[in-house]
Amino acid sequence: MRASTRGRARVTGIGGVFLRSRAPLRLAAWYRKNLGLAISPRGQVATWDWRSTRSPRRTGSTLWAALGAGDRPWGPREATAQVNYRVNDLGRLLDQLRRARVRVDDRVEESSYGRFGWAYDPDGNRLELWEPPRRYRSPETHTPME
């Protein structure tokens, strides 16, 4: 039985997977060679574009990136991976997490890509929460993982 998500903020999919590396170009090349990732000409990023099956006019993308230590600040230095979760209402979800006594960063970033916030799981892993701009959002009738 699926729990009701009406009125609650929630994760709706995976926005991206980010790998930290001392040699991000070499790591990306390994993934290209061994797993067939279609790495961008820039050399460190793969993007999968998709359409919703329930609402085909809605589109989105999932990003994979190999990043150097200074490319994008995220989490403790010893962390080597971070998952970006797509969410339907960042502000509400951050409030829910705080009420549940989850460790949440105070900072929220806004850009043309949407709004970003961060929290930590019980093991101390930093997770990124991403509320895409309206044009990339899926309707509430979608299954939890688009």
FENZIPE-V462201 format. One record per backbone hydrogen bond with DSSP energy under -1.0 kcal/mol. NH is the residue of the N-H (numbers start at 1). CO is the residue of the C=O. If there is no record, write none. Layout:
[[NH:CO] [NH:CO]]
This chain:
[[8:5] [12:86] [13:86] [15:84] [16:84] [17:63] [18:82] [19:65] [20:80] [21:67] [27:23] [28:24] [29:25] [30:26] [31:27] [32:28] [33:29] [34:30] [35:31] [37:31] [39:37] [40:45] [43:40] [46:64] [48:62] [50:60] [52:58] [58:55] [60:50] [62:48] [63:15] [64:46] [65:17] [66:44] [67:19] [71:68] [79:76] [82:18] [84:16] [85:128] [86:13] [87:130] [88:10] [93:89] [94:90] [95:91] [96:92] [97:93] [98:94] [99:95] [100:96] [101:98] [102:97] [105:118] [109:116] [111:114] [114:111] [115:131] [116:109] [117:129] [119:127] [120:103] [121:125] [124:121] [127:119] [128:83] [129:117] [130:85] [131:115] [136:133] [137:134] [142:139] [146:12]]
